[in-house]
């Protein structure tokens, strides 16, 4: 059993275990971190070896709290945008990672972080918007 399989088996919540397994199987980028949140409480369900080596426990806890606060800032129903429907996800593209938050209730959801290898939509847009000096 490799690291990914062990991480998947360690996820207690069956739905999240299925999500983590599906992400490992169908996403080109490496899954770095996944956690479920409810209010300000959270349960980390996956931490890659690279992330574990990169951060101390306290640093990782602070990183998760920051991502949690970002996720809570995007509730599934936005009054001003009611006609758009329910928010399914917010995705943040950084130079090194992609962070996706999936709210499922007003104060709960799932956050996943991937290595960013490519993103044609974002990369093409950024290339187009660059101003030559």
C-alpha positions as CSV (number, residue, x, y, z in Angstrom):
1,X,0.0,0.0,0.0
2,X,1.5,3.4,-1.0
3,X,1.3,6.7,0.8
4,X,-1.9,7.8,-1.1
5,X,-3.7,4.5,-0.4
6,X,-2.8,4.8,3.3
7,X,-4.0,8.4,3.4
8,X,-7.3,7.4,1.8
9,X,-7.8,4.5,4.2
10,X,-7.1,6.8,7.2
11,X,-10.1,9.1,6.4
12,X,-12.9,8.1,8.8
13,X,-15.8,9.8,6.9
14,X,-16.8,7.5,4.1
15,X,-17.9,10.4,1.8
16,X,-14.7,12.2,2.3
17,X,-12.7,9.0,1.9
18,X,-14.4,8.6,-1.5
19,X,-13.7,12.2,-2.4
20,X,-10.0,11.9,-1.5
21,X,-9.7,8.7,-3.5
22,X,-11.4,10.2,-6.5
23,X,-9.1,13.3,-6.3
24,X,-6.0,11.1,-6.2
25,X,-7.3,9.1,-9.2
26,X,-8.6,11.9,-11.4
27,X,-6.7,15.0,-10.7
28,X,-3.3,15.6,-12.4
29,X,-1.9,17.7,-9.6
30,X,-0.8,16.3,-6.3
31,X,-3.2,16.5,-3.4
32,X,-1.4,18.4,-0.6
33,X,-4.1,19.0,2.0
34,X,-7.8,18.3,2.6
35,X,-10.0,19.1,5.5
36,X,-13.6,19.4,6.5
37,X,-14.8,22.3,8.5
38,X,-17.9,23.2,10.5
39,X,-17.9,26.7,11.9
40,X,-14.4,27.2,13.3
41,X,-13.9,23.5,14.0
42,X,-12.1,21.4,11.4
43,X,-10.9,17.9,10.8
44,X,-7.8,17.4,8.6
45,X,-8.3,14.3,6.5
46,X,-5.2,14.4,4.3
47,X,-1.7,15.9,4.6
48,X,0.9,14.9,2.0
49,X,4.4,14.0,3.1
50,X,5.7,17.2,1.4
51,X,3.4,19.4,3.4
52,X,4.1,17.5,6.6
53,X,7.9,18.1,6.0
54,X,7.4,21.7,5.0
55,X,5.5,22.9,8.1
56,X,5.7,22.4,11.9
57,X,2.4,21.3,13.5
58,X,1.8,24.9,14.7
59,X,2.5,26.3,11.2
60,X,0.2,23.8,9.6
61,X,-2.6,24.6,12.1
62,X,-2.2,28.3,11.3
63,X,-2.3,27.6,7.6
64,X,-5.5,25.5,8.0
65,X,-7.1,28.2,10.1
66,X,-6.3,30.8,7.4
67,X,-7.8,28.6,4.7
68,X,-10.8,28.0,6.9
69,X,-11.5,31.7,7.4
70,X,-11.3,32.2,3.6
71,X,-13.8,29.4,3.1
72,X,-16.2,30.8,5.7
73,X,-16.1,34.1,3.9
74,X,-17.8,32.5,0.9
75,X,-21.1,31.1,2.1
76,X,-23.2,29.0,-0.3
77,X,-25.9,31.6,-0.6
78,X,-25.1,35.2,-1.3
79,X,-28.1,37.5,-1.0
80,X,-26.8,40.0,-3.6
81,X,-26.3,37.2,-6.1
82,X,-29.4,35.2,-5.3
83,X,-30.3,34.8,-9.0
84,X,-27.0,33.0,-9.7
85,X,-28.1,30.1,-7.5
86,X,-26.1,28.3,-4.8
87,X,-22.3,28.7,-4.7
88,X,-20.7,25.3,-5.5
89,X,-17.1,26.2,-5.0
90,X,-14.5,28.9,-4.9
91,X,-11.1,28.3,-6.4
92,X,-8.0,30.3,-5.7
93,X,-5.0,29.9,-8.0
94,X,-1.6,30.8,-6.5
95,X,1.8,30.4,-8.2
96,X,2.4,27.1,-6.4
97,X,-1.0,25.7,-5.4
98,X,-4.7,25.6,-6.2
99,X,-7.0,26.0,-3.2
100,X,-10.7,24.9,-3.7
101,X,-13.4,25.4,-1.1
102,X,-16.7,23.5,-1.4
103,X,-19.3,24.9,1.0
104,X,-22.2,22.4,1.8
105,X,-24.0,24.4,4.4
106,X,-23.9,28.0,5.6
107,X,-20.9,27.3,7.9
108,X,-19.5,24.0,6.7
109,X,-17.7,22.4,3.8
110,X,-14.5,20.9,2.5
111,X,-11.2,22.6,1.5
112,X,-8.6,20.9,-0.7
113,X,-5.2,22.1,-1.8
114,X,-3.3,20.8,-4.8
115,X,0.1,21.5,-6.3
116,X,-0.4,23.8,-9.3
117,X,1.1,22.3,-12.4
118,X,-1.0,23.8,-15.1
119,X,-4.3,25.6,-15.4
120,X,-5.0,26.5,-19.0
121,X,-7.8,29.0,-18.2
122,X,-5.8,30.9,-15.6
123,X,-2.5,30.7,-17.4
124,X,-3.9,31.9,-20.7
125,X,-5.8,34.8,-19.0
126,X,-2.7,35.8,-17.1
127,X,-0.5,35.6,-20.2
128,X,-3.1,37.7,-22.1
129,X,-3.3,40.4,-19.4
130,X,0.5,40.8,-18.9
131,X,1.7,44.2,-19.8
132,X,5.0,44.4,-21.6
133,X,7.5,46.8,-20.1
